[in-house]
Amino acid sequence: MIIWLNGTFGAGKTTTAHELTALLPESRIFDTEHVGFMLRHVRDLVDGDFQHAKPWRGLVVATASQLLDHFGGSLVVPQTVLVRPYWQEIHEGLTAAGIPVHHFVLHTDRATLAHRIDTDTKPDTIPARQWRHDHLTPYEEALPWLREEAEVIDTTDVTADHVARRIAATVAPAGHPVTD
C-alpha cells in the first residue's frame, strides 16, 4: 500500500510522514525526491524541477513496486505533485502494479503556509525558502483537481500527530490496529 501525502511545502507532509510510520507497523517513508536527485546528473534530462522528467515518474512507480515486493508493508510518500497528468501517470502506474494508493492532501491556508515557510529554521530548508514561496500559487491553482483526487485534511490548527492518527485510522486494515 502507498499512502501519498500531497500538499504544498510547509503543510506538514514530512513531519506527518514520520508520525504516521510510528503508528503503522511495517511502514516506511519513501522520499521520491531522492529519485529526482539521482536524475540530476543527466543535465539534458532534468532542467529545474525533476518532476517534469518522465523518467522520474516511471522510476517512482518502479522503485515503489520493488521496495514493496522486497520489504512488504506500506510506503508513506511525502511528495508534492501539482501537475494533474503527472499524478495520474504515477497513480495509474501504481494501480497497474497492483498497489493500492491512498492519496491525502495536507492543506493549510496561504497565510499560515507563508508564516511556516518564513519561520522554518532547519538548515536544509532555508535555501529552499523562495522555492517554497514560489509554489504557493501553483498549489492554489491545483487545489480543484486535488480535491477531486484526494482526501483533503486541513492542517492549519492541528498537530502532525493528530493528522497522522486520522490517516492511520483511515488506512489501517481491519484487524490491524494502529500502534500507540
C-alpha positions as a Markdown table, in Angstrom:
| # | Residue | x | y | z |
|---|---|---|---|---|
| 1 | Met | 0.0 | 0.0 | 0.0 |
| 2 | Ile | 1.1 | 3.6 | -0.7 |
| 3 | Ile | 0.0 | 6.4 | 1.5 |
| 4 | Trp | 0.7 | 9.5 | -0.6 |
| 5 | Leu | 0.9 | 12.8 | 1.3 |
| 6 | Asn | 0.5 | 15.7 | -1.1 |
| 7 | Gly | 0.1 | 19.4 | -0.5 |
| 8 | Thr | 2.4 | 22.3 | -0.8 |
| 9 | Phe | 5.6 | 23.0 | 1.0 |
| 10 | Gly | 5.0 | 23.8 | 4.7 |
| 11 | Ala | 1.8 | 21.9 | 5.0 |
| 12 | Gly | 3.4 | 19.2 | 7.3 |
| 13 | Lys | 3.9 | 16.3 | 4.9 |
| 14 | Thr | 7.3 | 15.2 | 6.2 |
| 15 | Thr | 6.5 | 15.6 | 9.9 |
| 16 | Thr | 3.2 | 13.8 | 9.4 |
| 17 | Ala | 5.0 | 11.0 | 7.5 |
| 18 | His | 7.3 | 10.4 | 10.4 |
| 19 | Glu | 4.4 | 10.4 | 12.8 |
| 20 | Leu | 2.5 | 8.0 | 10.5 |
| 21 | Thr | 5.3 | 5.5 | 10.2 |
| 22 | Ala | 5.5 | 5.4 | 14.0 |
| 23 | Leu | 1.8 | 4.4 | 14.1 |
| 24 | Leu | 1.6 | 1.9 | 11.3 |
| 25 | Pro | 3.6 | -1.3 | 11.7 |
| 26 | Glu | 5.8 | -2.3 | 8.8 |
| 27 | Ser | 5.5 | 1.1 | 7.2 |
| 28 | Arg | 8.4 | 3.2 | 6.0 |
| 29 | Ile | 9.0 | 6.6 | 4.3 |
| 30 | Phe | 9.8 | 6.6 | 0.6 |
| 31 | Asp | 11.1 | 10.0 | -0.2 |
| 32 | Thr | 10.7 | 10.2 | -4.0 |
| 33 | Glu | 12.9 | 13.3 | -4.2 |
| 34 | His | 15.9 | 11.0 | -3.9 |
| 35 | Val | 14.8 | 9.5 | -7.2 |
| 36 | Gly | 14.9 | 13.1 | -8.6 |
| 37 | Phe | 18.3 | 13.7 | -7.1 |
| 38 | Met | 19.5 | 10.6 | -8.8 |
| 39 | Leu | 18.5 | 12.0 | -12.2 |
| 40 | Arg | 20.1 | 15.5 | -11.7 |
| 41 | His | 23.4 | 14.3 | -13.1 |
| 42 | Val | 21.7 | 13.9 | -16.5 |
| 43 | Arg | 21.7 | 17.6 | -17.4 |
| 44 | Asp | 19.7 | 17.4 | -20.6 |
| 45 | Leu | 17.1 | 15.2 | -19.0 |
| 46 | Val | 16.3 | 17.3 | -15.9 |
| 47 | Asp | 16.1 | 21.0 | -16.2 |
| 48 | Gly | 14.8 | 22.6 | -13.0 |
| 49 | Asp | 12.1 | 20.5 | -11.5 |
| 50 | Phe | 12.8 | 16.8 | -11.8 |
| 51 | Gln | 9.1 | 16.0 | -11.9 |
| 52 | His | 9.0 | 17.3 | -15.4 |
| 53 | Ala | 11.2 | 14.4 | -16.5 |
| 54 | Lys | 9.1 | 11.5 | -17.5 |
| 55 | Pro | 11.8 | 9.0 | -16.2 |
| 56 | Trp | 11.2 | 10.4 | -12.7 |
| 57 | Arg | 7.6 | 9.4 | -12.7 |
| 58 | Gly | 8.3 | 5.9 | -14.1 |
| 59 | Leu | 11.1 | 5.4 | -11.7 |
| 60 | Val | 8.9 | 6.4 | -8.7 |
| 61 | Val | 6.5 | 3.7 | -9.7 |
| 62 | Ala | 9.2 | 1.1 | -10.4 |
| 63 | Thr | 11.0 | 1.9 | -7.2 |
| 64 | Ala | 7.9 | 1.8 | -5.0 |
| 65 | Ser | 6.9 | -1.5 | -6.6 |
| 66 | Gln | 10.4 | -3.0 | -6.0 |
| 67 | Leu | 10.5 | -1.7 | -2.4 |
| 68 | Leu | 7.1 | -3.2 | -1.6 |
| 69 | Asp | 8.0 | -6.5 | -3.3 |
| 70 | His | 11.2 | -6.7 | -1.2 |
| 71 | Phe | 10.1 | -5.3 | 2.1 |
| 72 | Gly | 6.4 | -5.6 | 2.2 |
| 73 | Gly | 4.4 | -3.4 | 4.4 |
| 74 | Ser | 3.4 | 0.1 | 3.4 |
| 75 | Leu | 5.2 | 3.1 | 1.9 |
| 76 | Val | 4.4 | 6.7 | 3.1 |
| 77 | Val | 5.3 | 9.1 | 0.4 |
| 78 | Pro | 5.6 | 12.8 | 1.4 |
| 79 | Gln | 5.7 | 14.4 | -2.1 |
| 80 | Thr | 4.1 | 17.4 | -3.6 |
| 81 | Val | 2.7 | 16.7 | -7.1 |
| 82 | Leu | 0.8 | 19.7 | -8.5 |
| 83 | Val | 0.6 | 18.7 | -12.2 |
| 84 | Arg | -2.5 | 16.5 | -12.7 |
| 85 | Pro | -1.2 | 14.5 | -15.6 |
| 86 | Tyr | 1.9 | 13.7 | -13.6 |
| 87 | Trp | -0.2 | 12.5 | -10.6 |
| 88 | Gln | -2.4 | 10.4 | -13.0 |
| 89 | Glu | 0.6 | 8.8 | -14.6 |
| 90 | Ile | 2.0 | 7.8 | -11.2 |
| 91 | His | -1.3 | 6.7 | -9.8 |
| 92 | Glu | -2.1 | 4.6 | -12.9 |
| 93 | Gly | 1.4 | 3.0 | -12.8 |
| 94 | Leu | 1.0 | 2.1 | -9.1 |
| 95 | Thr | -2.5 | 0.8 | -9.7 |
| 96 | Ala | -1.3 | -1.3 | -12.7 |
| 97 | Ala | 1.3 | -2.8 | -10.4 |
| 98 | Gly | -1.5 | -3.9 | -8.1 |
| 99 | Ile | -0.5 | -1.4 | -5.4 |
| 100 | Pro | -3.4 | 0.3 | -3.5 |
| 101 | Val | -2.9 | 4.0 | -3.2 |
| 102 | His | -4.4 | 6.3 | -0.5 |
| 103 | His | -4.0 | 9.9 | -1.6 |
| 104 | Phe | -4.2 | 12.7 | 1.0 |
| 105 | Val | -3.7 | 16.4 | 0.6 |
| 106 | Leu | -2.5 | 18.2 | 3.7 |
| 107 | His | -3.9 | 21.7 | 3.3 |
| 108 | Thr | -3.2 | 24.9 | 5.1 |
| 109 | Asp | -4.3 | 28.4 | 4.3 |
| 110 | Arg | -1.8 | 30.7 | 2.5 |
| 111 | Ala | -1.1 | 33.0 | 5.4 |
| 112 | Thr | -0.2 | 30.0 | 7.7 |
| 113 | Leu | 1.9 | 28.5 | 4.9 |
| 114 | Ala | 3.8 | 31.7 | 4.4 |
| 115 | His | 4.4 | 32.0 | 8.1 |
| 116 | Arg | 5.6 | 28.4 | 8.4 |
| 117 | Ile | 8.0 | 28.9 | 5.4 |
| 118 | Asp | 9.4 | 32.2 | 6.8 |
| 119 | Thr | 9.9 | 30.8 | 10.3 |
| 120 | Asp | 11.3 | 27.4 | 9.4 |
| 121 | Thr | 14.9 | 27.5 | 10.7 |
| 122 | Lys | 16.0 | 24.0 | 9.7 |
| 123 | Pro | 19.4 | 24.5 | 7.9 |
| 124 | Asp | 18.3 | 22.3 | 4.9 |
| 125 | Thr | 15.1 | 24.2 | 4.3 |
| 126 | Ile | 16.4 | 27.8 | 4.5 |
| 127 | Pro | 17.9 | 27.7 | 0.9 |
| 128 | Ala | 14.6 | 26.5 | -0.4 |
| 129 | Arg | 12.5 | 29.3 | 1.2 |
| 130 | Gln | 11.9 | 31.2 | -2.1 |
| 131 | Trp | 11.2 | 27.9 | -3.9 |
| 132 | Arg | 8.5 | 27.1 | -1.3 |
| 133 | His | 7.0 | 30.6 | -1.6 |
| 134 | Asp | 7.0 | 30.4 | -5.4 |
| 135 | His | 4.9 | 27.2 | -5.2 |
| 136 | Leu | 2.0 | 28.7 | -3.2 |
| 137 | Thr | 0.2 | 30.0 | -6.2 |
| 138 | Pro | 0.6 | 26.8 | -8.3 |
| 139 | Tyr | -0.7 | 24.8 | -5.2 |
| 140 | Glu | -3.8 | 27.0 | -5.0 |
| 141 | Glu | -4.3 | 26.6 | -8.8 |
| 142 | Ala | -4.1 | 22.8 | -8.4 |
| 143 | Leu | -6.5 | 22.6 | -5.5 |
| 144 | Pro | -9.6 | 22.0 | -7.6 |
| 145 | Trp | -8.3 | 18.8 | -9.1 |
| 146 | Leu | -6.5 | 17.8 | -5.9 |
| 147 | Arg | -9.9 | 17.9 | -4.1 |
| 148 | Glu | -11.3 | 15.5 | -6.7 |
| 149 | Glu | -8.3 | 13.1 | -6.5 |
| 150 | Ala | -7.6 | 13.0 | -2.8 |
| 151 | Glu | -8.9 | 13.4 | 0.7 |
| 152 | Val | -8.1 | 16.9 | 1.9 |
| 153 | Ile | -7.1 | 17.3 | 5.5 |
| 154 | Asp | -6.8 | 20.8 | 6.9 |
| 155 | Thr | -3.6 | 21.0 | 8.9 |
| 156 | Thr | -3.9 | 24.7 | 9.9 |
| 157 | Asp | -4.7 | 24.3 | 13.6 |
| 158 | Val | -3.9 | 20.6 | 14.2 |
| 159 | Thr | -0.7 | 18.8 | 15.1 |
| 160 | Ala | 1.1 | 16.4 | 12.8 |
| 161 | Asp | 0.3 | 13.6 | 15.3 |
| 162 | His | -3.4 | 14.3 | 15.0 |
| 163 | Val | -3.2 | 14.3 | 11.2 |
| 164 | Ala | -1.2 | 11.1 | 11.3 |
| 165 | Arg | -3.7 | 9.4 | 13.6 |
| 166 | Arg | -6.6 | 10.4 | 11.3 |
| 167 | Ile | -4.8 | 9.0 | 8.3 |
| 168 | Ala | -3.8 | 5.8 | 10.1 |
| 169 | Ala | -7.4 | 5.2 | 11.2 |
| 170 | Thr | -8.5 | 5.6 | 7.5 |
| 171 | Val | -5.9 | 3.2 | 6.0 |
| 172 | Ala | -5.3 | 0.6 | 8.7 |
| 173 | Pro | -6.6 | -2.7 | 7.5 |
| 174 | Ala | -9.3 | -4.3 | 9.6 |
| 175 | Gly | -7.8 | -6.4 | 12.4 |
| 176 | His | -4.6 | -4.4 | 12.3 |
| 177 | Pro | -4.8 | -1.8 | 14.9 |
| 178 | Val | -2.7 | 1.3 | 14.9 |
| 179 | Thr | 0.4 | 1.2 | 17.1 |
| 180 | Asp | 0.4 | 3.7 | 20.1 |
